[in-house]
Amino acid sequence: MLDQENICLSVEKTQREYKSVAPEIVQTSSFQFDDFQHYVDVNMNKKSAYTYTRGENPTLTILEEKLAQLEKGECAKVFASGMGAISATILSLVQQKDHIVIVNTVYGSTVKFIQNLERFGVESTKIDVSSTEDIFAFVKENTKMIYFESPSSQKFEMLDLEMISQFAKQRNIITVIDNTWATPLFQNPLVHGIDIVIHSCSKYIGGHSDLVGGIVISNQKYIHEINEFGQIFLGATMSPMNAWLALRGLRTLPVRLKSQEQSVKQVIQFLQQSPYVKKIYHPMVHTSTDLTDKYLKGYGSLLSFVLKDATPDVIERFVDSLKHFTLAYSWGGFESLVMPVWKGSNEEELKKRGLDIGHIRMYIGLEEVELLIEDLQNAFNHAYQ
């Protein structure tokens, strides 16, 4: 019979020697120093060490390193949400009297955040352009940043990344792209001269609708600035658990995207033939092939379309008739989603954004595509009776 001491020693030895296949969740707030001298050396920047999870954590570091490599960047910082990453980046790099150009249908909360910086003396101009060179007419002497998505939210317009980066570098303007739609597998803006890439890890990277997070990828200079101010002072730190969930999602990302790319192609073909669809927004359909061939290595499964002769009743019947599409925010997980832009009383806002009342955003998930197409057909039939 083993005595208690031997049992404890056996457990301790096992804990020291095992090597887990999956990354570990280092679920701690603080890390201990070896001794007083180690404490002094770390605080004098003579040695590096994990000290407090608000700044760094081993699980977060693994995610940062992997996404930096996938985006072909030098380094990265993760945040508690996509908006945490966005706000930390902007607040770290702009100051009073600077000017930001916001291009096309950027994520709505990002636009509102930038516009709210006016009370701190930061100017902004929200523009909608049909070609990349149209952006440059809105640049001022004090323009510090050009912020955009390509493909963009809702309309999925694409911009010429190299044209933007070349223009901006000549004028010391920082270029920032939200690359969530394309993921690091389908587009790498840093390769084409863009300074900073942002992702919402809540979407394709997480892949299971069970985490909220964001990441910023760039060179060492910009990430150092964002870390020193946006990370340390704002405190929007990703939890180790969410970092672990994002790492889990990364492992299946290529397989999921490949399947969803095939599904979205079939859904788009169906929509193109439907008499109830006025217009489809997706790079596969309405974007110059020169831009898609140059920048995209694949197609995401988030798209939009406009219902023909849409009325509030038609929109409501269409959405409520769907059985395999869930009415919910976000996207990137297993389940297919639908989100109408009309919310009952926001017509004026939609006009400002250039969106039709019948504009529907749709995410194609991992269900059988035949079921999704049948669901759409039934919803169209009920909507138009």
N, C-alpha and C positions, 0 to 999 in steps of 0.2 A: 504493500500500500504506500502510495506517494505521500510524503508529508507536505504541509502547506507551503513551506519555504521552497521546495523543489518545483511545485506547481507554479508559483509566482515567477521563479527564475525562468521556467520554460516559456511562459507567456511573454516575458520581457525579451527573451532571445528571439522569439518568433516575430515580435513587432519590429525588431531592429533589422531582421534579415529578409523579410518578404519584399517582393517587387511586384506591385500591382500592374496589371495590363492597362486598365483605365486610369486617367489622371486622377490624382487624389484631391478631395475637397479639403483645403486647409482652412477649416472653420474656426478662426480665432480673430480676436480684435487686436491683441498685442503679441509681440514676440520678445523673449527675454534676451538680455545681453550676457555675454560670457562672464564678464567681470567689470570693474570700474574702468579699467584702461580701455577695454573694448567700447564701453559707453562713450568715453571721451573721444576715442578715435573716430567713431561713427559720427558724432556730433561735429567734429572738426573736418569731416569729409575726407579723412585719411583712409577710412575703410567703408565699404558698402555693406548694408545688412537690412533685412526686413525688420521693421520696428513697430509699425502700426498699419492696419489694413486700410485705413483711409488714404494712405499714400501708396503702399505696395503690398502685394500678397502673392505667394507662389502660384496659386491657381489662376489668378488674374494675369500673371506674367506669362504663363503658358499660352493663354488665349491671345494676349497681345503679340507675342512672338509669331504665332502661327498666322494671324491675320495680316501682320506686317509683311510676312513672307509671301502670302497669297496676293497681296496688293502690290508687291514689289517695292515696298517702302522701307525706310531705315528703322523706324520704330513706331510704336502706337501706344495709346492710352485708352482704357475702357472706362465707361461711365454707367451710372445707374439707369439711364434711359437714352434714347436717341436724342431727345431734347436736351438732356444733360450734356451730351457730347457737343451738340450744336451751340448751346448757350455758352459753354465753357470756351469753345474755340473763338467765338465772336468776341466775347468780353475780354479774352486774353490778348487779342490782336488789334482791336480798334480802340480809339480814344476820342475824347471831345474834339469836335470840329472835323472829324473824319466823315467820309461819305461811302455808303455801300450801295451797289447796284444789285437788285434782285431780279433775276431773269426768268420769265415765263411762270408756269403754274407750279411754283415751289410749294412744299408742304405748308398748309395754312398756318399752323402754329409758329413755324419759322418766320413767316412773313410778319405775323403780329408781333413776335418778339423783337425783330429788327426795327419795326416801325415804332415800338414803344421806347426804343433807345433815344428817340428824339428828345425826351425830357432830360436826358443826360448830355445833350449837345451833339449827338451822332445823327447825321442826315442819312436819308435813304431814298432811293427811287425804284419803284416797282414797275417793270416794263414787260411788255409782251412783244416778241419779235418773230418774224417769219423766217429770217435768215441771220446767221451768226454776226455778220458784219454790222447789222443794225444796232447791236449792243453798243458799239464804240461811240456812237453819237451822244450817248447819255453819260459818258465818263467825264468827270470834272477834274479840275486841278487837285482837289482834295480827296479824290476817290482812293480809298484804301483797300477795298475788297470787292470782288465780283463773286456773288453767291448764286449757285444754280443747281439744277438737276438735269441730267441728260441720260436716259429719257426722263422727261419731266412728269410730275404728278398729274393725274387726270387726263391730260392730252398726249403725254408721252412723246413730245417733240424732242428731236435730237439736235445738238449743237456741235460745231466743229471744235473739238477740244484743243487741237494744236493751234488753230487760229486765235482762240482766246488766250492761251498761255503765252504765245509769242507777243501778242499785243500787250498783255499785262506785264510781262517781265521787262519790257522796254520802259515802262512807267512805274516800276516798283509797286505794282498792285498785286495783292494776294488773291489767288484764285482758290475757291472752295467748292467742291462738288459733293452732293449727297448721292452716293452710288448704290443705294439700297436696292433699287429695282434690278440692277444688272448683277449684283454680287461680285466678289473678286474673281469669280470663275468666268464671267461673261464680259467683263470690261475692267481695264486697269488704267485709270486716268493719269496716275503718276508717271507712267511710261511716256505719256504724251505731253508732259510738261506742267500739268496741273499741280498746284502746291500741296493741297490738303484734300484728303478723301474722308468722308464720314459715312458710317453705316448705322442703321437701326438694327441691332442684334435681335430685336424682338421678331423680326420678319424671317427671311429665308435662313439666316445663319442659325438662329435658334431652332426653327423648323417644326416646333411642336405646340405653339400657342401657350407656352407655360413659363415664359420669362420676359422681362423687360430689361433692355440694356442698349448701350450704344458704344461706338468706338471711333476714334480719330486716328488716321494713319498719315504720316508725313516723313520729313527728314528730322534729324536730331534737333536742329535749331528750333523749328516750330513746335515740336512736341515738348521740348524743354520749357518754352514759354507757356504753353498750354498747361503743362504739369505744375509749374511754379505758381500760376495764378488760378487758372480754371479748375484744376484738380484739387490742390491743397486748400485753397480758400473757399471755394464754392461747396466742396464736400459731397458732390454727386457721385459717390463711389459705388461701383458695382459690387454686389455681394459675392463671396466665394461660391456660394451655391449656384447663383445665376451664371457665373463664369463657367462652372462645371457643366451646366446644362447647355451653354453655348458651344462648349467643346464637344459635347455629345452630338449636337446638331451638325457641327462641321464634318463629322465623320460620315454622315449620310448625304451631305449637300450635293455632291456630284450626281449621285443616283437619283435623288429627288428632282433635281433640275432637269435631268435628261428626260425623265418620265413626263414632267409637267410641260416641257417644251413641246413634246409630241401631242399632248392633250390640247394645249392652247391652239395649236395649228388647226386641229379638227374643229374646235369650237368656233374659231374665226371663220373657217370655211362655211360652217352652218349659218353663222350670222350674216355672212355676205349674201347668202341666198334667201334670207328671210325678208318678206315684204313689210315687216314691222320694225325694221332697223333702218334708221336714217343715215347714220354714220358710225364708223368704227375707228377707235383710237388705239393704235398699237404700232410699234416700229416695223413690224412685219407687213403692215398694210399701207400706212400713209407717210412714211419717212423715206427720204432719198436713199436709194440703195448704196450710193457712194459713201454716205455716213455710216450706215449699218455695216457695210463690208469692211470699212476702215477701223471701226471701234468695237463692234460687238462680235463676240465669239459664240453667242447663243441668244435665245429669246426667253425672257421671263414670262410668267403666266398671269401677270396682272394686266388688265386691259380695261377700256371703257367703250361704251357705245351709247348712241342716242336713240331713244324710242321715237318712232314716227308719230306725228300728231299727238304728242304727249299732253295729257291733262293730269291734274292731281288724282283723279279717279283711276285713270289708266295706270299710273305709277303704283298706286296702292294695290290694285288688283294684281298687277304683275309680281310685285314683291311678295305679297301674301300667298300667292299661288305656288311659289317655289317650295319644293319639298327637300331637295338635296343641297340647296344653297342656303347658308345661314346668314341672317341679317346681323352683322356685327362689324365693329371696327377692326383695324389692323389687317394683316394677311401674312402668308408665308408658312402656315401650318398645314396639317393634313386636310382640314375641312375647307371646301369651297365656300366663298363668301360673296355677298352682294351688298352694295352700299349706294343708294340713290343720293345725289347731291341736294335734291330738293328736300327740305326739312319742315315744310308746312308754311313758313312765312319768311323765307330768305331770298325772295326773288331779286331784290336790289343787290345783295351780295353776289349772287350768281351772275348778274349782268356785269358787275365790276370785274369778275374773274373770267368773263367771256364764256360762261358755261350755259348750255341750254337746260331748261327745267327738266327735260327728259333724259339728262345725262346720268348714266348708270355706271358705277365702277364695279368691276367683277374680278374676282380672283379664282383661278382654276386650281383646285387642290389635287389630291391624290386618289380621289374616287374614280370608279370606272367612267371613262369619258362618254360612253353610250348612255349611261344613266343621266349624266349632266345635260347632254343634248336633248334627251327626251323630256327632262324637267323644264328646260327652257322653252321647248315647243309647247308643252302644256300651259306654261305660264303666259306665253304670248296669246294662245287661244282664249284663255280666261280673261286676260287684260283687254282684248279687243272684242271679246264675246262674239 
